[in-house]
Amino acid sequence: MVDVDRARVLGFRTARHHLDRRLAADALTEAAGTAGIQESSLGAAGISFHARVRGVTTDRLQSALSVDKSLVMVWAMRGAPYIVPTDEIATFTTGSLPTGEGSLRTYFGGWASALRDVGSSLEDLVTRAAEVAAQVLDGRSLVVDELRHAIAGHMPEIRGLKPPPGAHAELPEPLFRLLGQMGVACIVETRRMTDAIIARTDQWLGKKPKSVGADQARAELLRMFLRCYGPATANAFAGWTTRSVSDAQSVFSDIESELVDDDSGERLLAEDLRSLKARRKPSGVRLVPAHDPFLQQRDRERLLPDQEKRKLLWRPVGAPGLLLADGKAAGVWKASRDGEVLNLTVQPFAPISKSVRQAVSDEAEAIAPFRGAEEAVVSYPD
């Protein structure tokens, strides 16, 4: 058993997410390879990269995505759009793919019941959708909604279903998100997230991505998860990927010889013991956007023990970002654009110093271009 206190765990995770000190300007792939960078809204990924890498610009990021293609955007964990290193795409796609019918039911949520009577298993539907998507996207790219309806045109069994409560579309969205995890489709342009442009992954990259066995990819994704979110449980890994707990437990079993327990029964990689026990003094201010990988910690009470603060940060709709000061959660922030000006509103959890306020202003100016603005104005409402 390993005895590890909260401060050490948070210090370990902050460092692993490169939020204690920025990486070199040419380290975009290293930043993305840590746990992926989620593009939850337009510009969010750029802000996440800025928090981790020195001197990131919109042009440099766009070049990595569309010119040298060292980075690629795919639907990955939880079906969310992630920017990941092209050379490691299989870890994020194949590795995050639920295994087995039961795990797919977890992933599909309410849509699993809606699809129960279509005459095919979820596994068969996913395989069929991937085959159809490869044909539909052959030699062309489509707006995501066009792709959905083109696939549905070849799959009458998914049309006319009764959407489950809370669904925002008439077609089963999880089925289409799995096209990324099946290695078929990638996101090549976002514009607005609802108008994302989708292409065949192999054709966009100009080559077939490196093939990795499912067991190997799943194991590597779990190692990645534990390096960034450990110590953790199979339940936490299941939540992070949206797979069944039993599916997650089987992946833990695959790397059992590499794991040790902490004093609460959570698991971590034995190779991380020394790093986890180290005392750190993170420095600097970061504006971490909503849905940033750092905020995907499943044990939220570790980051914010106060329940009211957790409710403020992790809202189901319109969630703010986190103000991180010297490695500590210091408040929340939201931003809106008014023409060329980014208006950033900060709500500190406690009074903050003048130096932190100045650093927040500097960070706001730096992230303004990722939101299409030229300057930023910071306010602190009473």
N, C-alpha and C positions, 0 to 999 in steps of 0.2 A: 504494500500500500504506500502511496505517495501523499504526503501532506502538503497541499498547496493552497495559499490564501488568495482571496479575491484580487488584491492588488497585483500579485505576481501574474495571475491569469490575464488580467486586463493589460498589463504591461507586455506580456508575451503576445497577445493577439494584436495589440496596437503596432508592435514592431513587425510582426509577420505581414500585416496589411500595409507596411511601409508608410505608416502615418506618424511615426516618431521622427523620421528624417527622410527627406526626399531622395529618390533615386536620380541617377544621372540622366541628362536630357535624352540620351539614346536608348533608354530602358523601357520603352512602351511595352514591348513584348514581355519583359520580366514582370511589370506591374500587372498586365492582363493575365499572366500565367499563374498568379498567386491564387486567385479564386474566381477569375473572370471579372469583367466590369459590366454591370447591368446598365442598359440604356432604358430606364423606366419612363423617361420623358425626354423630349428633344433637348440636347445639351447636357443631360445629366451625366452621361459617360465622360464627356470632356471635363466636367468639374471633378469627377472622381479621379481621372488621370492627373489633373492639376494638383490634387491633394497628395499625390504620390510621386510625381515626376517633375523635376525642375524644367522650367521653360517650355512646357507643352503649349502648342498653338493649335488653333482649329485646322490650319493648313497641314501641319505635321501629322495630326491624327487622321485627317482625311486622306493624306498620301499613303499612310500605312494601311488604310482600309481599301483604297481603290486604285493605287498605283503599284507599289511594291507588294501589296496584299500580304504583308507579314501578319496582319490582323484580319479577322473575319467576324462578322456578326451573325449569330445563329440563335435559334430558340434552344435553350439548354435547360438548366435546373428550373424546375417548377413550370417549364414552358415559357419562361421569361426570356426576352432578348438579351443576349450577352455578347460582348466583344471579347474574343479569346485569341491566343496565338494560333496562327494557321497550322503550325507544326504540331500543335497539341490538341487539335480539334476533336480527335476521337475520345480523349479523356472526358471532355465536356459534353459530347453528344452521346456516343455509345455508353459512356460511363454513367450518364444520368438517366438513361432509358430504363423505365421500370421493367422488371423481369417477371413474366408469368401473368396469368389472367387476373389473379387476385391483386397483384400490385398495380396492374393497369386499371382495375376498378377504382383503386384509391386515387390514381392520377386523374381519371375521368370525372370523379366526383358524381354530382347529380346526373350527368350525361350517361353514366354507366347504366342507370335504370332506364333512361329513355331509349337506349340502344339495345336493351335486353331482348327484345322480340324481333330483331332484324334478320335473324336466321344465321348469323355469323358470330363467332367469338370476337372479342376486342382485339386479340392478337391477329386474327385473320383480317379484320377491318383495317388495322394499322398497316399490315403488309400490303394490302390491296391499295390503300390510299398512297403509299409510297411508290408503288408501281405506276399508278395513274399520274401522280405528280411528276415523276420522271419523264413521262411521255408528254404531258401538257406543257412542261417547261423546256422541252428539248429545243434548243436554238433560240429561245426568247425569254424575256422576263415579264412578269405580270404584277400589277398592283395586288396586294394581298386579298382584297375582296374578289377580284377577278379570278384569282387562283382558287379560292374557296368554291366559287360557283362553277368553275370549269371542272373541278374534281367531282362536285356533286352531280354534274351532268353525266358523268360516267359511273356514278354510284347511286342509283335510285334509292337504295336502302337507307341512305342517310337523309333523305328529303322527307318533308312532311312530318317530322317528329315533333312531339310536344316538348318544348324546351323546359328544363328544370327551373324551379324558382331561382331568381337571381341571374339567369342567363341573359346576355346582352345581344344574342344573335339567334337566328333560327336554325343554324347549322352547328354541329358539335365542334366548338373551337379547340378542345384538347386534341382532337384528331389531326388538326392542321398544325398545331404547335409541335406535335411529335415528328413532323417531317424534318425538322431540324435535328432532332435527336436520332432519327433514322439515317442521317447523313445525306439526305436528298436535297434539301433546300437551305438557302442562306438569304440574309437580308442585305441587299446591296445599296439601298438608298432609303432614308427614313422620311424626309420631308415632314409629314406629320405621321405619328405612329400608326394612325388608322389608314394611311395611304402608303405604307411601306412597300418598296419594290422588291420582289422575290425572284431569285434565279436558282438554277441548278448549281449546287455547290461545286461539282467537278468542272462544269463549264465556266463558272465565274472565276475559279482559281486557275483554270487552264491545265488542270491535272486532277487525277483522282486522289483524294486525300489518303494519307497513309492509313492502311487498315490495321486495326488493333483488335485482338480478340475481346469479346464481351467481358470475360472474367478479369482479364488484365486491365481493361479500361475502368471497370467498376472499382477494382482494388486501388488503382492510382487515384481515382476521384476521392475515395475515402481517405487516402493518405493526405491528399490536398486539403480536404475538409478538416482533418484533425490538426494539420499544421497551422491552420488559420483559426479554428474554432475550438480546439481541444483545451482541456479535457471535455469529452462529450459522450453522449449515449447513442445507441442505435435509433432511438426515437427522434433525437435531434437530427441525425443524418436523414432519416425518413422524411422529416418535415422540410429540410433544406432542399431535398430533391423531389418531393412529392411522390414517394413510393410507399408501399406497405411496410410496416415495422418488421414483419418477418423477412421481407426481401432485404431490408437494411441489415438485419441481424445476420443474414447469410453472408453478406459482404464482410462484416466484422469477422465472421468465422474464417473467411478466406485469408485474413492477415493476422490471425490470432497470435502467432508466434512473434509478431512485431509489436504487440501491445502490452501495456501495463495499466494497472488501476490506480486511481487516486483514492483518497480516504473516504470519498462519498460513493465509490463504485463506478465513477465515470472512467472512460478509457482515453488513453493518449499513446502516441508513438513513443516507444522506449528511447529512440534516438533524440527525442525532444526534451528529455528529463532535465538535462543540464540547462538548456535554454529557458525552460519554464521556471526553474528555481532562481534564475538570476534576478537581481533587483535592477530596475531600470528607472531612468528619469527622463521620460519623453519631454521634448520641448517644442515650442512653436504652436501656431494657431492654424487650424484647418476648418474649412467650411465643407462638411461632408454632406452630400445631397441625400434626399430621401431614397431609400432602396439601395444605397451604396452597399457593397459587399460587407463592410464593417458592421452595418446595421442588420445584417442577416444572421446575427448571433441568435440562436434559438432560446437561450437562457437569458432573456432580456433583463431579468432582475440583477444579473451580475453587473451589467453596465449601469443600470439605473435602479437601485434598490427601492426608491420611492415610487409607489404605484401611480400617483398623480402625474409625475414626470414621464413615466412610461406611457400613460394614456395620451399625453401631449405629443410625444415623439412618434409613437407608432399608431397613428390614426388610420382607420381603414380607407378613408377618402381624404385627399388633400393633405397628406402627411408632410410635415416640414423636414428640413435637414437638421443635422446636429452640428453645434458649435463645439469643437474639440480644442481645448486649450491646455497645453502641457500634458497631453494624454488623458485629460479628464473631461467628462461631459459637462460643459459649462452653460449650455442653453440650446435653444432651437432658432432656426431662421427660415424665412420664406422670401422669395423674390418674385417680382413681376416687372415686366418691361413696359415702359412708356416711351414709345419712339426709340430714340437712341440711348435712353437712360434706363439702367437697371436699378429699380428701387428694392433695396434689401432691408427687411425688417428683422431685428434680432430681439429675442426675448430671453435674457439671461436667467439662469436658475438662481443666481446670487449676484451681488454687485461685482463688476469686473473692473480691472485697472485700466488706466489710460493707455498703457502700452498694449494691452490686449485689444482695446478699442481701435487703436491705430493699426494693429495687425489685421483686424477684421476689415477695416477700410481698404488696406492694401490687397487683401485676398478678394474682396468684392470687385475691385478694379480689374484684377487678374482674371476673374471668371466671367466678367461681363461679355466678352466676345463669344463665349460658348452659348450665351443666350441671345446672341444677335444684337448686343448693345455695345456702345463705345465708351461709356462711362458708368459709374455706379454711385448711388447715394445711399448711405446707411442711416437708419433711424432706430431709436430705442424707445418704443412707446411706454408710457407710464403704466 
